[in-house]
Amino acid sequence: MAEIQKFQAGTVGLGMETLNFLRDWLKHHIQESDKAYSAHLNSHGVT
Protein backbone atom coordinates (compact mmCIF):
# COMPACT_ATOMS: atom_id res chain seq x y z
CA MET A 1 0.00 0.00 0.00
CA ALA A 2 1.37 3.44 -0.93
CA GLU A 3 2.08 5.92 1.87
CA ILE A 4 -0.67 8.27 0.71
CA GLN A 5 -3.16 5.41 0.91
CA LYS A 6 -1.95 4.56 4.41
CA PHE A 7 -2.34 8.19 5.47
CA GLN A 8 -5.83 8.43 3.95
CA ALA A 9 -6.81 5.20 5.69
CA GLY A 10 -5.60 6.60 9.01
CA THR A 11 -2.98 3.91 9.53
CA VAL A 12 -0.01 6.27 9.43
CA GLY A 13 0.38 9.85 10.67
CA LEU A 14 2.71 12.75 10.19
CA GLY A 15 6.02 12.76 12.02
CA MET A 16 6.96 15.42 14.56
CA GLU A 17 9.50 16.91 12.16
CA THR A 18 6.80 17.46 9.55
CA LEU A 19 4.33 18.84 12.09
CA ASN A 20 6.96 21.23 13.48
CA PHE A 21 7.81 22.40 9.97
CA LEU A 22 4.14 23.06 9.18
CA ARG A 23 3.61 24.90 12.49
CA ASP A 24 6.65 27.11 11.92
CA TRP A 25 5.74 27.79 8.30
CA LEU A 26 2.17 28.76 9.19
CA LYS A 27 3.32 30.98 12.05
CA HIS A 28 5.83 32.74 9.77
CA HIS A 29 3.27 33.07 7.00
CA ILE A 30 0.66 34.72 9.23
CA GLN A 31 3.01 36.92 11.23
CA GLU A 32 5.12 38.12 8.31
CA SER A 33 3.71 37.41 4.86
CA ASP A 34 0.05 38.10 5.62
CA LYS A 35 0.89 41.05 7.88
CA ALA A 36 2.64 42.74 4.95
CA TYR A 37 -0.76 43.12 3.27
CA SER A 38 -2.40 44.93 6.18
CA ALA A 39 -1.30 48.48 5.24
CA HIS A 40 -2.49 48.01 1.66
CA LEU A 41 -5.82 46.57 2.71
CA ASN A 42 -6.35 49.24 5.36
CA SER A 43 -5.65 51.98 2.82
CA HIS A 44 -8.46 50.55 0.71
CA GLY A 45 -11.01 50.56 3.52
CA VAL A 46 -10.61 47.01 4.79
CA THR A 47 -10.53 46.91 8.57
Backbone torsions as a table, in degrees:
resi	resn	phi	psi	omega
1	MET	NA	134.0	179.8
2	ALA	-69.4	154.4	-178.1
3	GLU	-58.4	-39.9	179.3
4	ILE	-62.6	-37.3	178.1
5	GLN	-68.0	-38.6	177.1
6	LYS	-63.7	-43.1	179.2
7	PHE	-63.1	-47.1	-179.6
8	GLN	-63.3	-31.5	179.0
9	ALA	-80.4	-9.7	179.5
10	GLY	81.4	16.5	-179.0
11	THR	-95.7	-5.5	176.9
12	VAL	-144.3	145.9	-178.8
13	GLY	-117.0	-173.3	176.8
14	LEU	-89.0	143.4	178.3
15	GLY	-76.6	162.0	-179.5
16	MET	-59.9	-35.8	179.3
17	GLU	-62.1	-42.9	178.9
18	THR	-67.4	-44.1	179.6
19	LEU	-63.6	-40.6	177.3
20	ASN	-64.3	-41.3	177.5
21	PHE	-60.1	-47.8	-179.1
22	LEU	-63.3	-41.2	177.8
23	ARG	-61.2	-47.7	-179.2
24	ASP	-65.4	-40.4	179.4
25	TRP	-64.1	-45.1	-178.8
26	LEU	-64.6	-43.3	178.5
27	LYS	-59.7	-47.4	179.1
28	HIS	-62.1	-44.3	-177.0
29	HIS	-60.8	-46.2	-178.2
30	ILE	-70.3	-47.6	-174.0
31	GLN	-74.7	-23.6	-176.6
32	GLU	-118.2	-59.4	-175.1
33	SER	-64.9	-52.5	-178.9
34	ASP	-66.4	-37.5	-178.7
35	LYS	-62.5	-28.6	-179.7
36	ALA	-64.5	-22.7	179.4
37	TYR	-82.4	-15.1	-171.3
38	SER	-60.4	-43.7	-179.8
39	ALA	-62.2	-43.8	179.4
40	HIS	-62.6	-47.5	-179.5
41	LEU	-64.7	-42.3	178.7
42	ASN	-62.0	-38.5	179.3
43	SER	-67.7	-15.0	177.6
44	HIS	-107.7	20.0	172.6
45	GLY	88.5	3.4	178.4
46	VAL	-86.3	127.2	-179.9
47	THR	-118.0	NA	NA
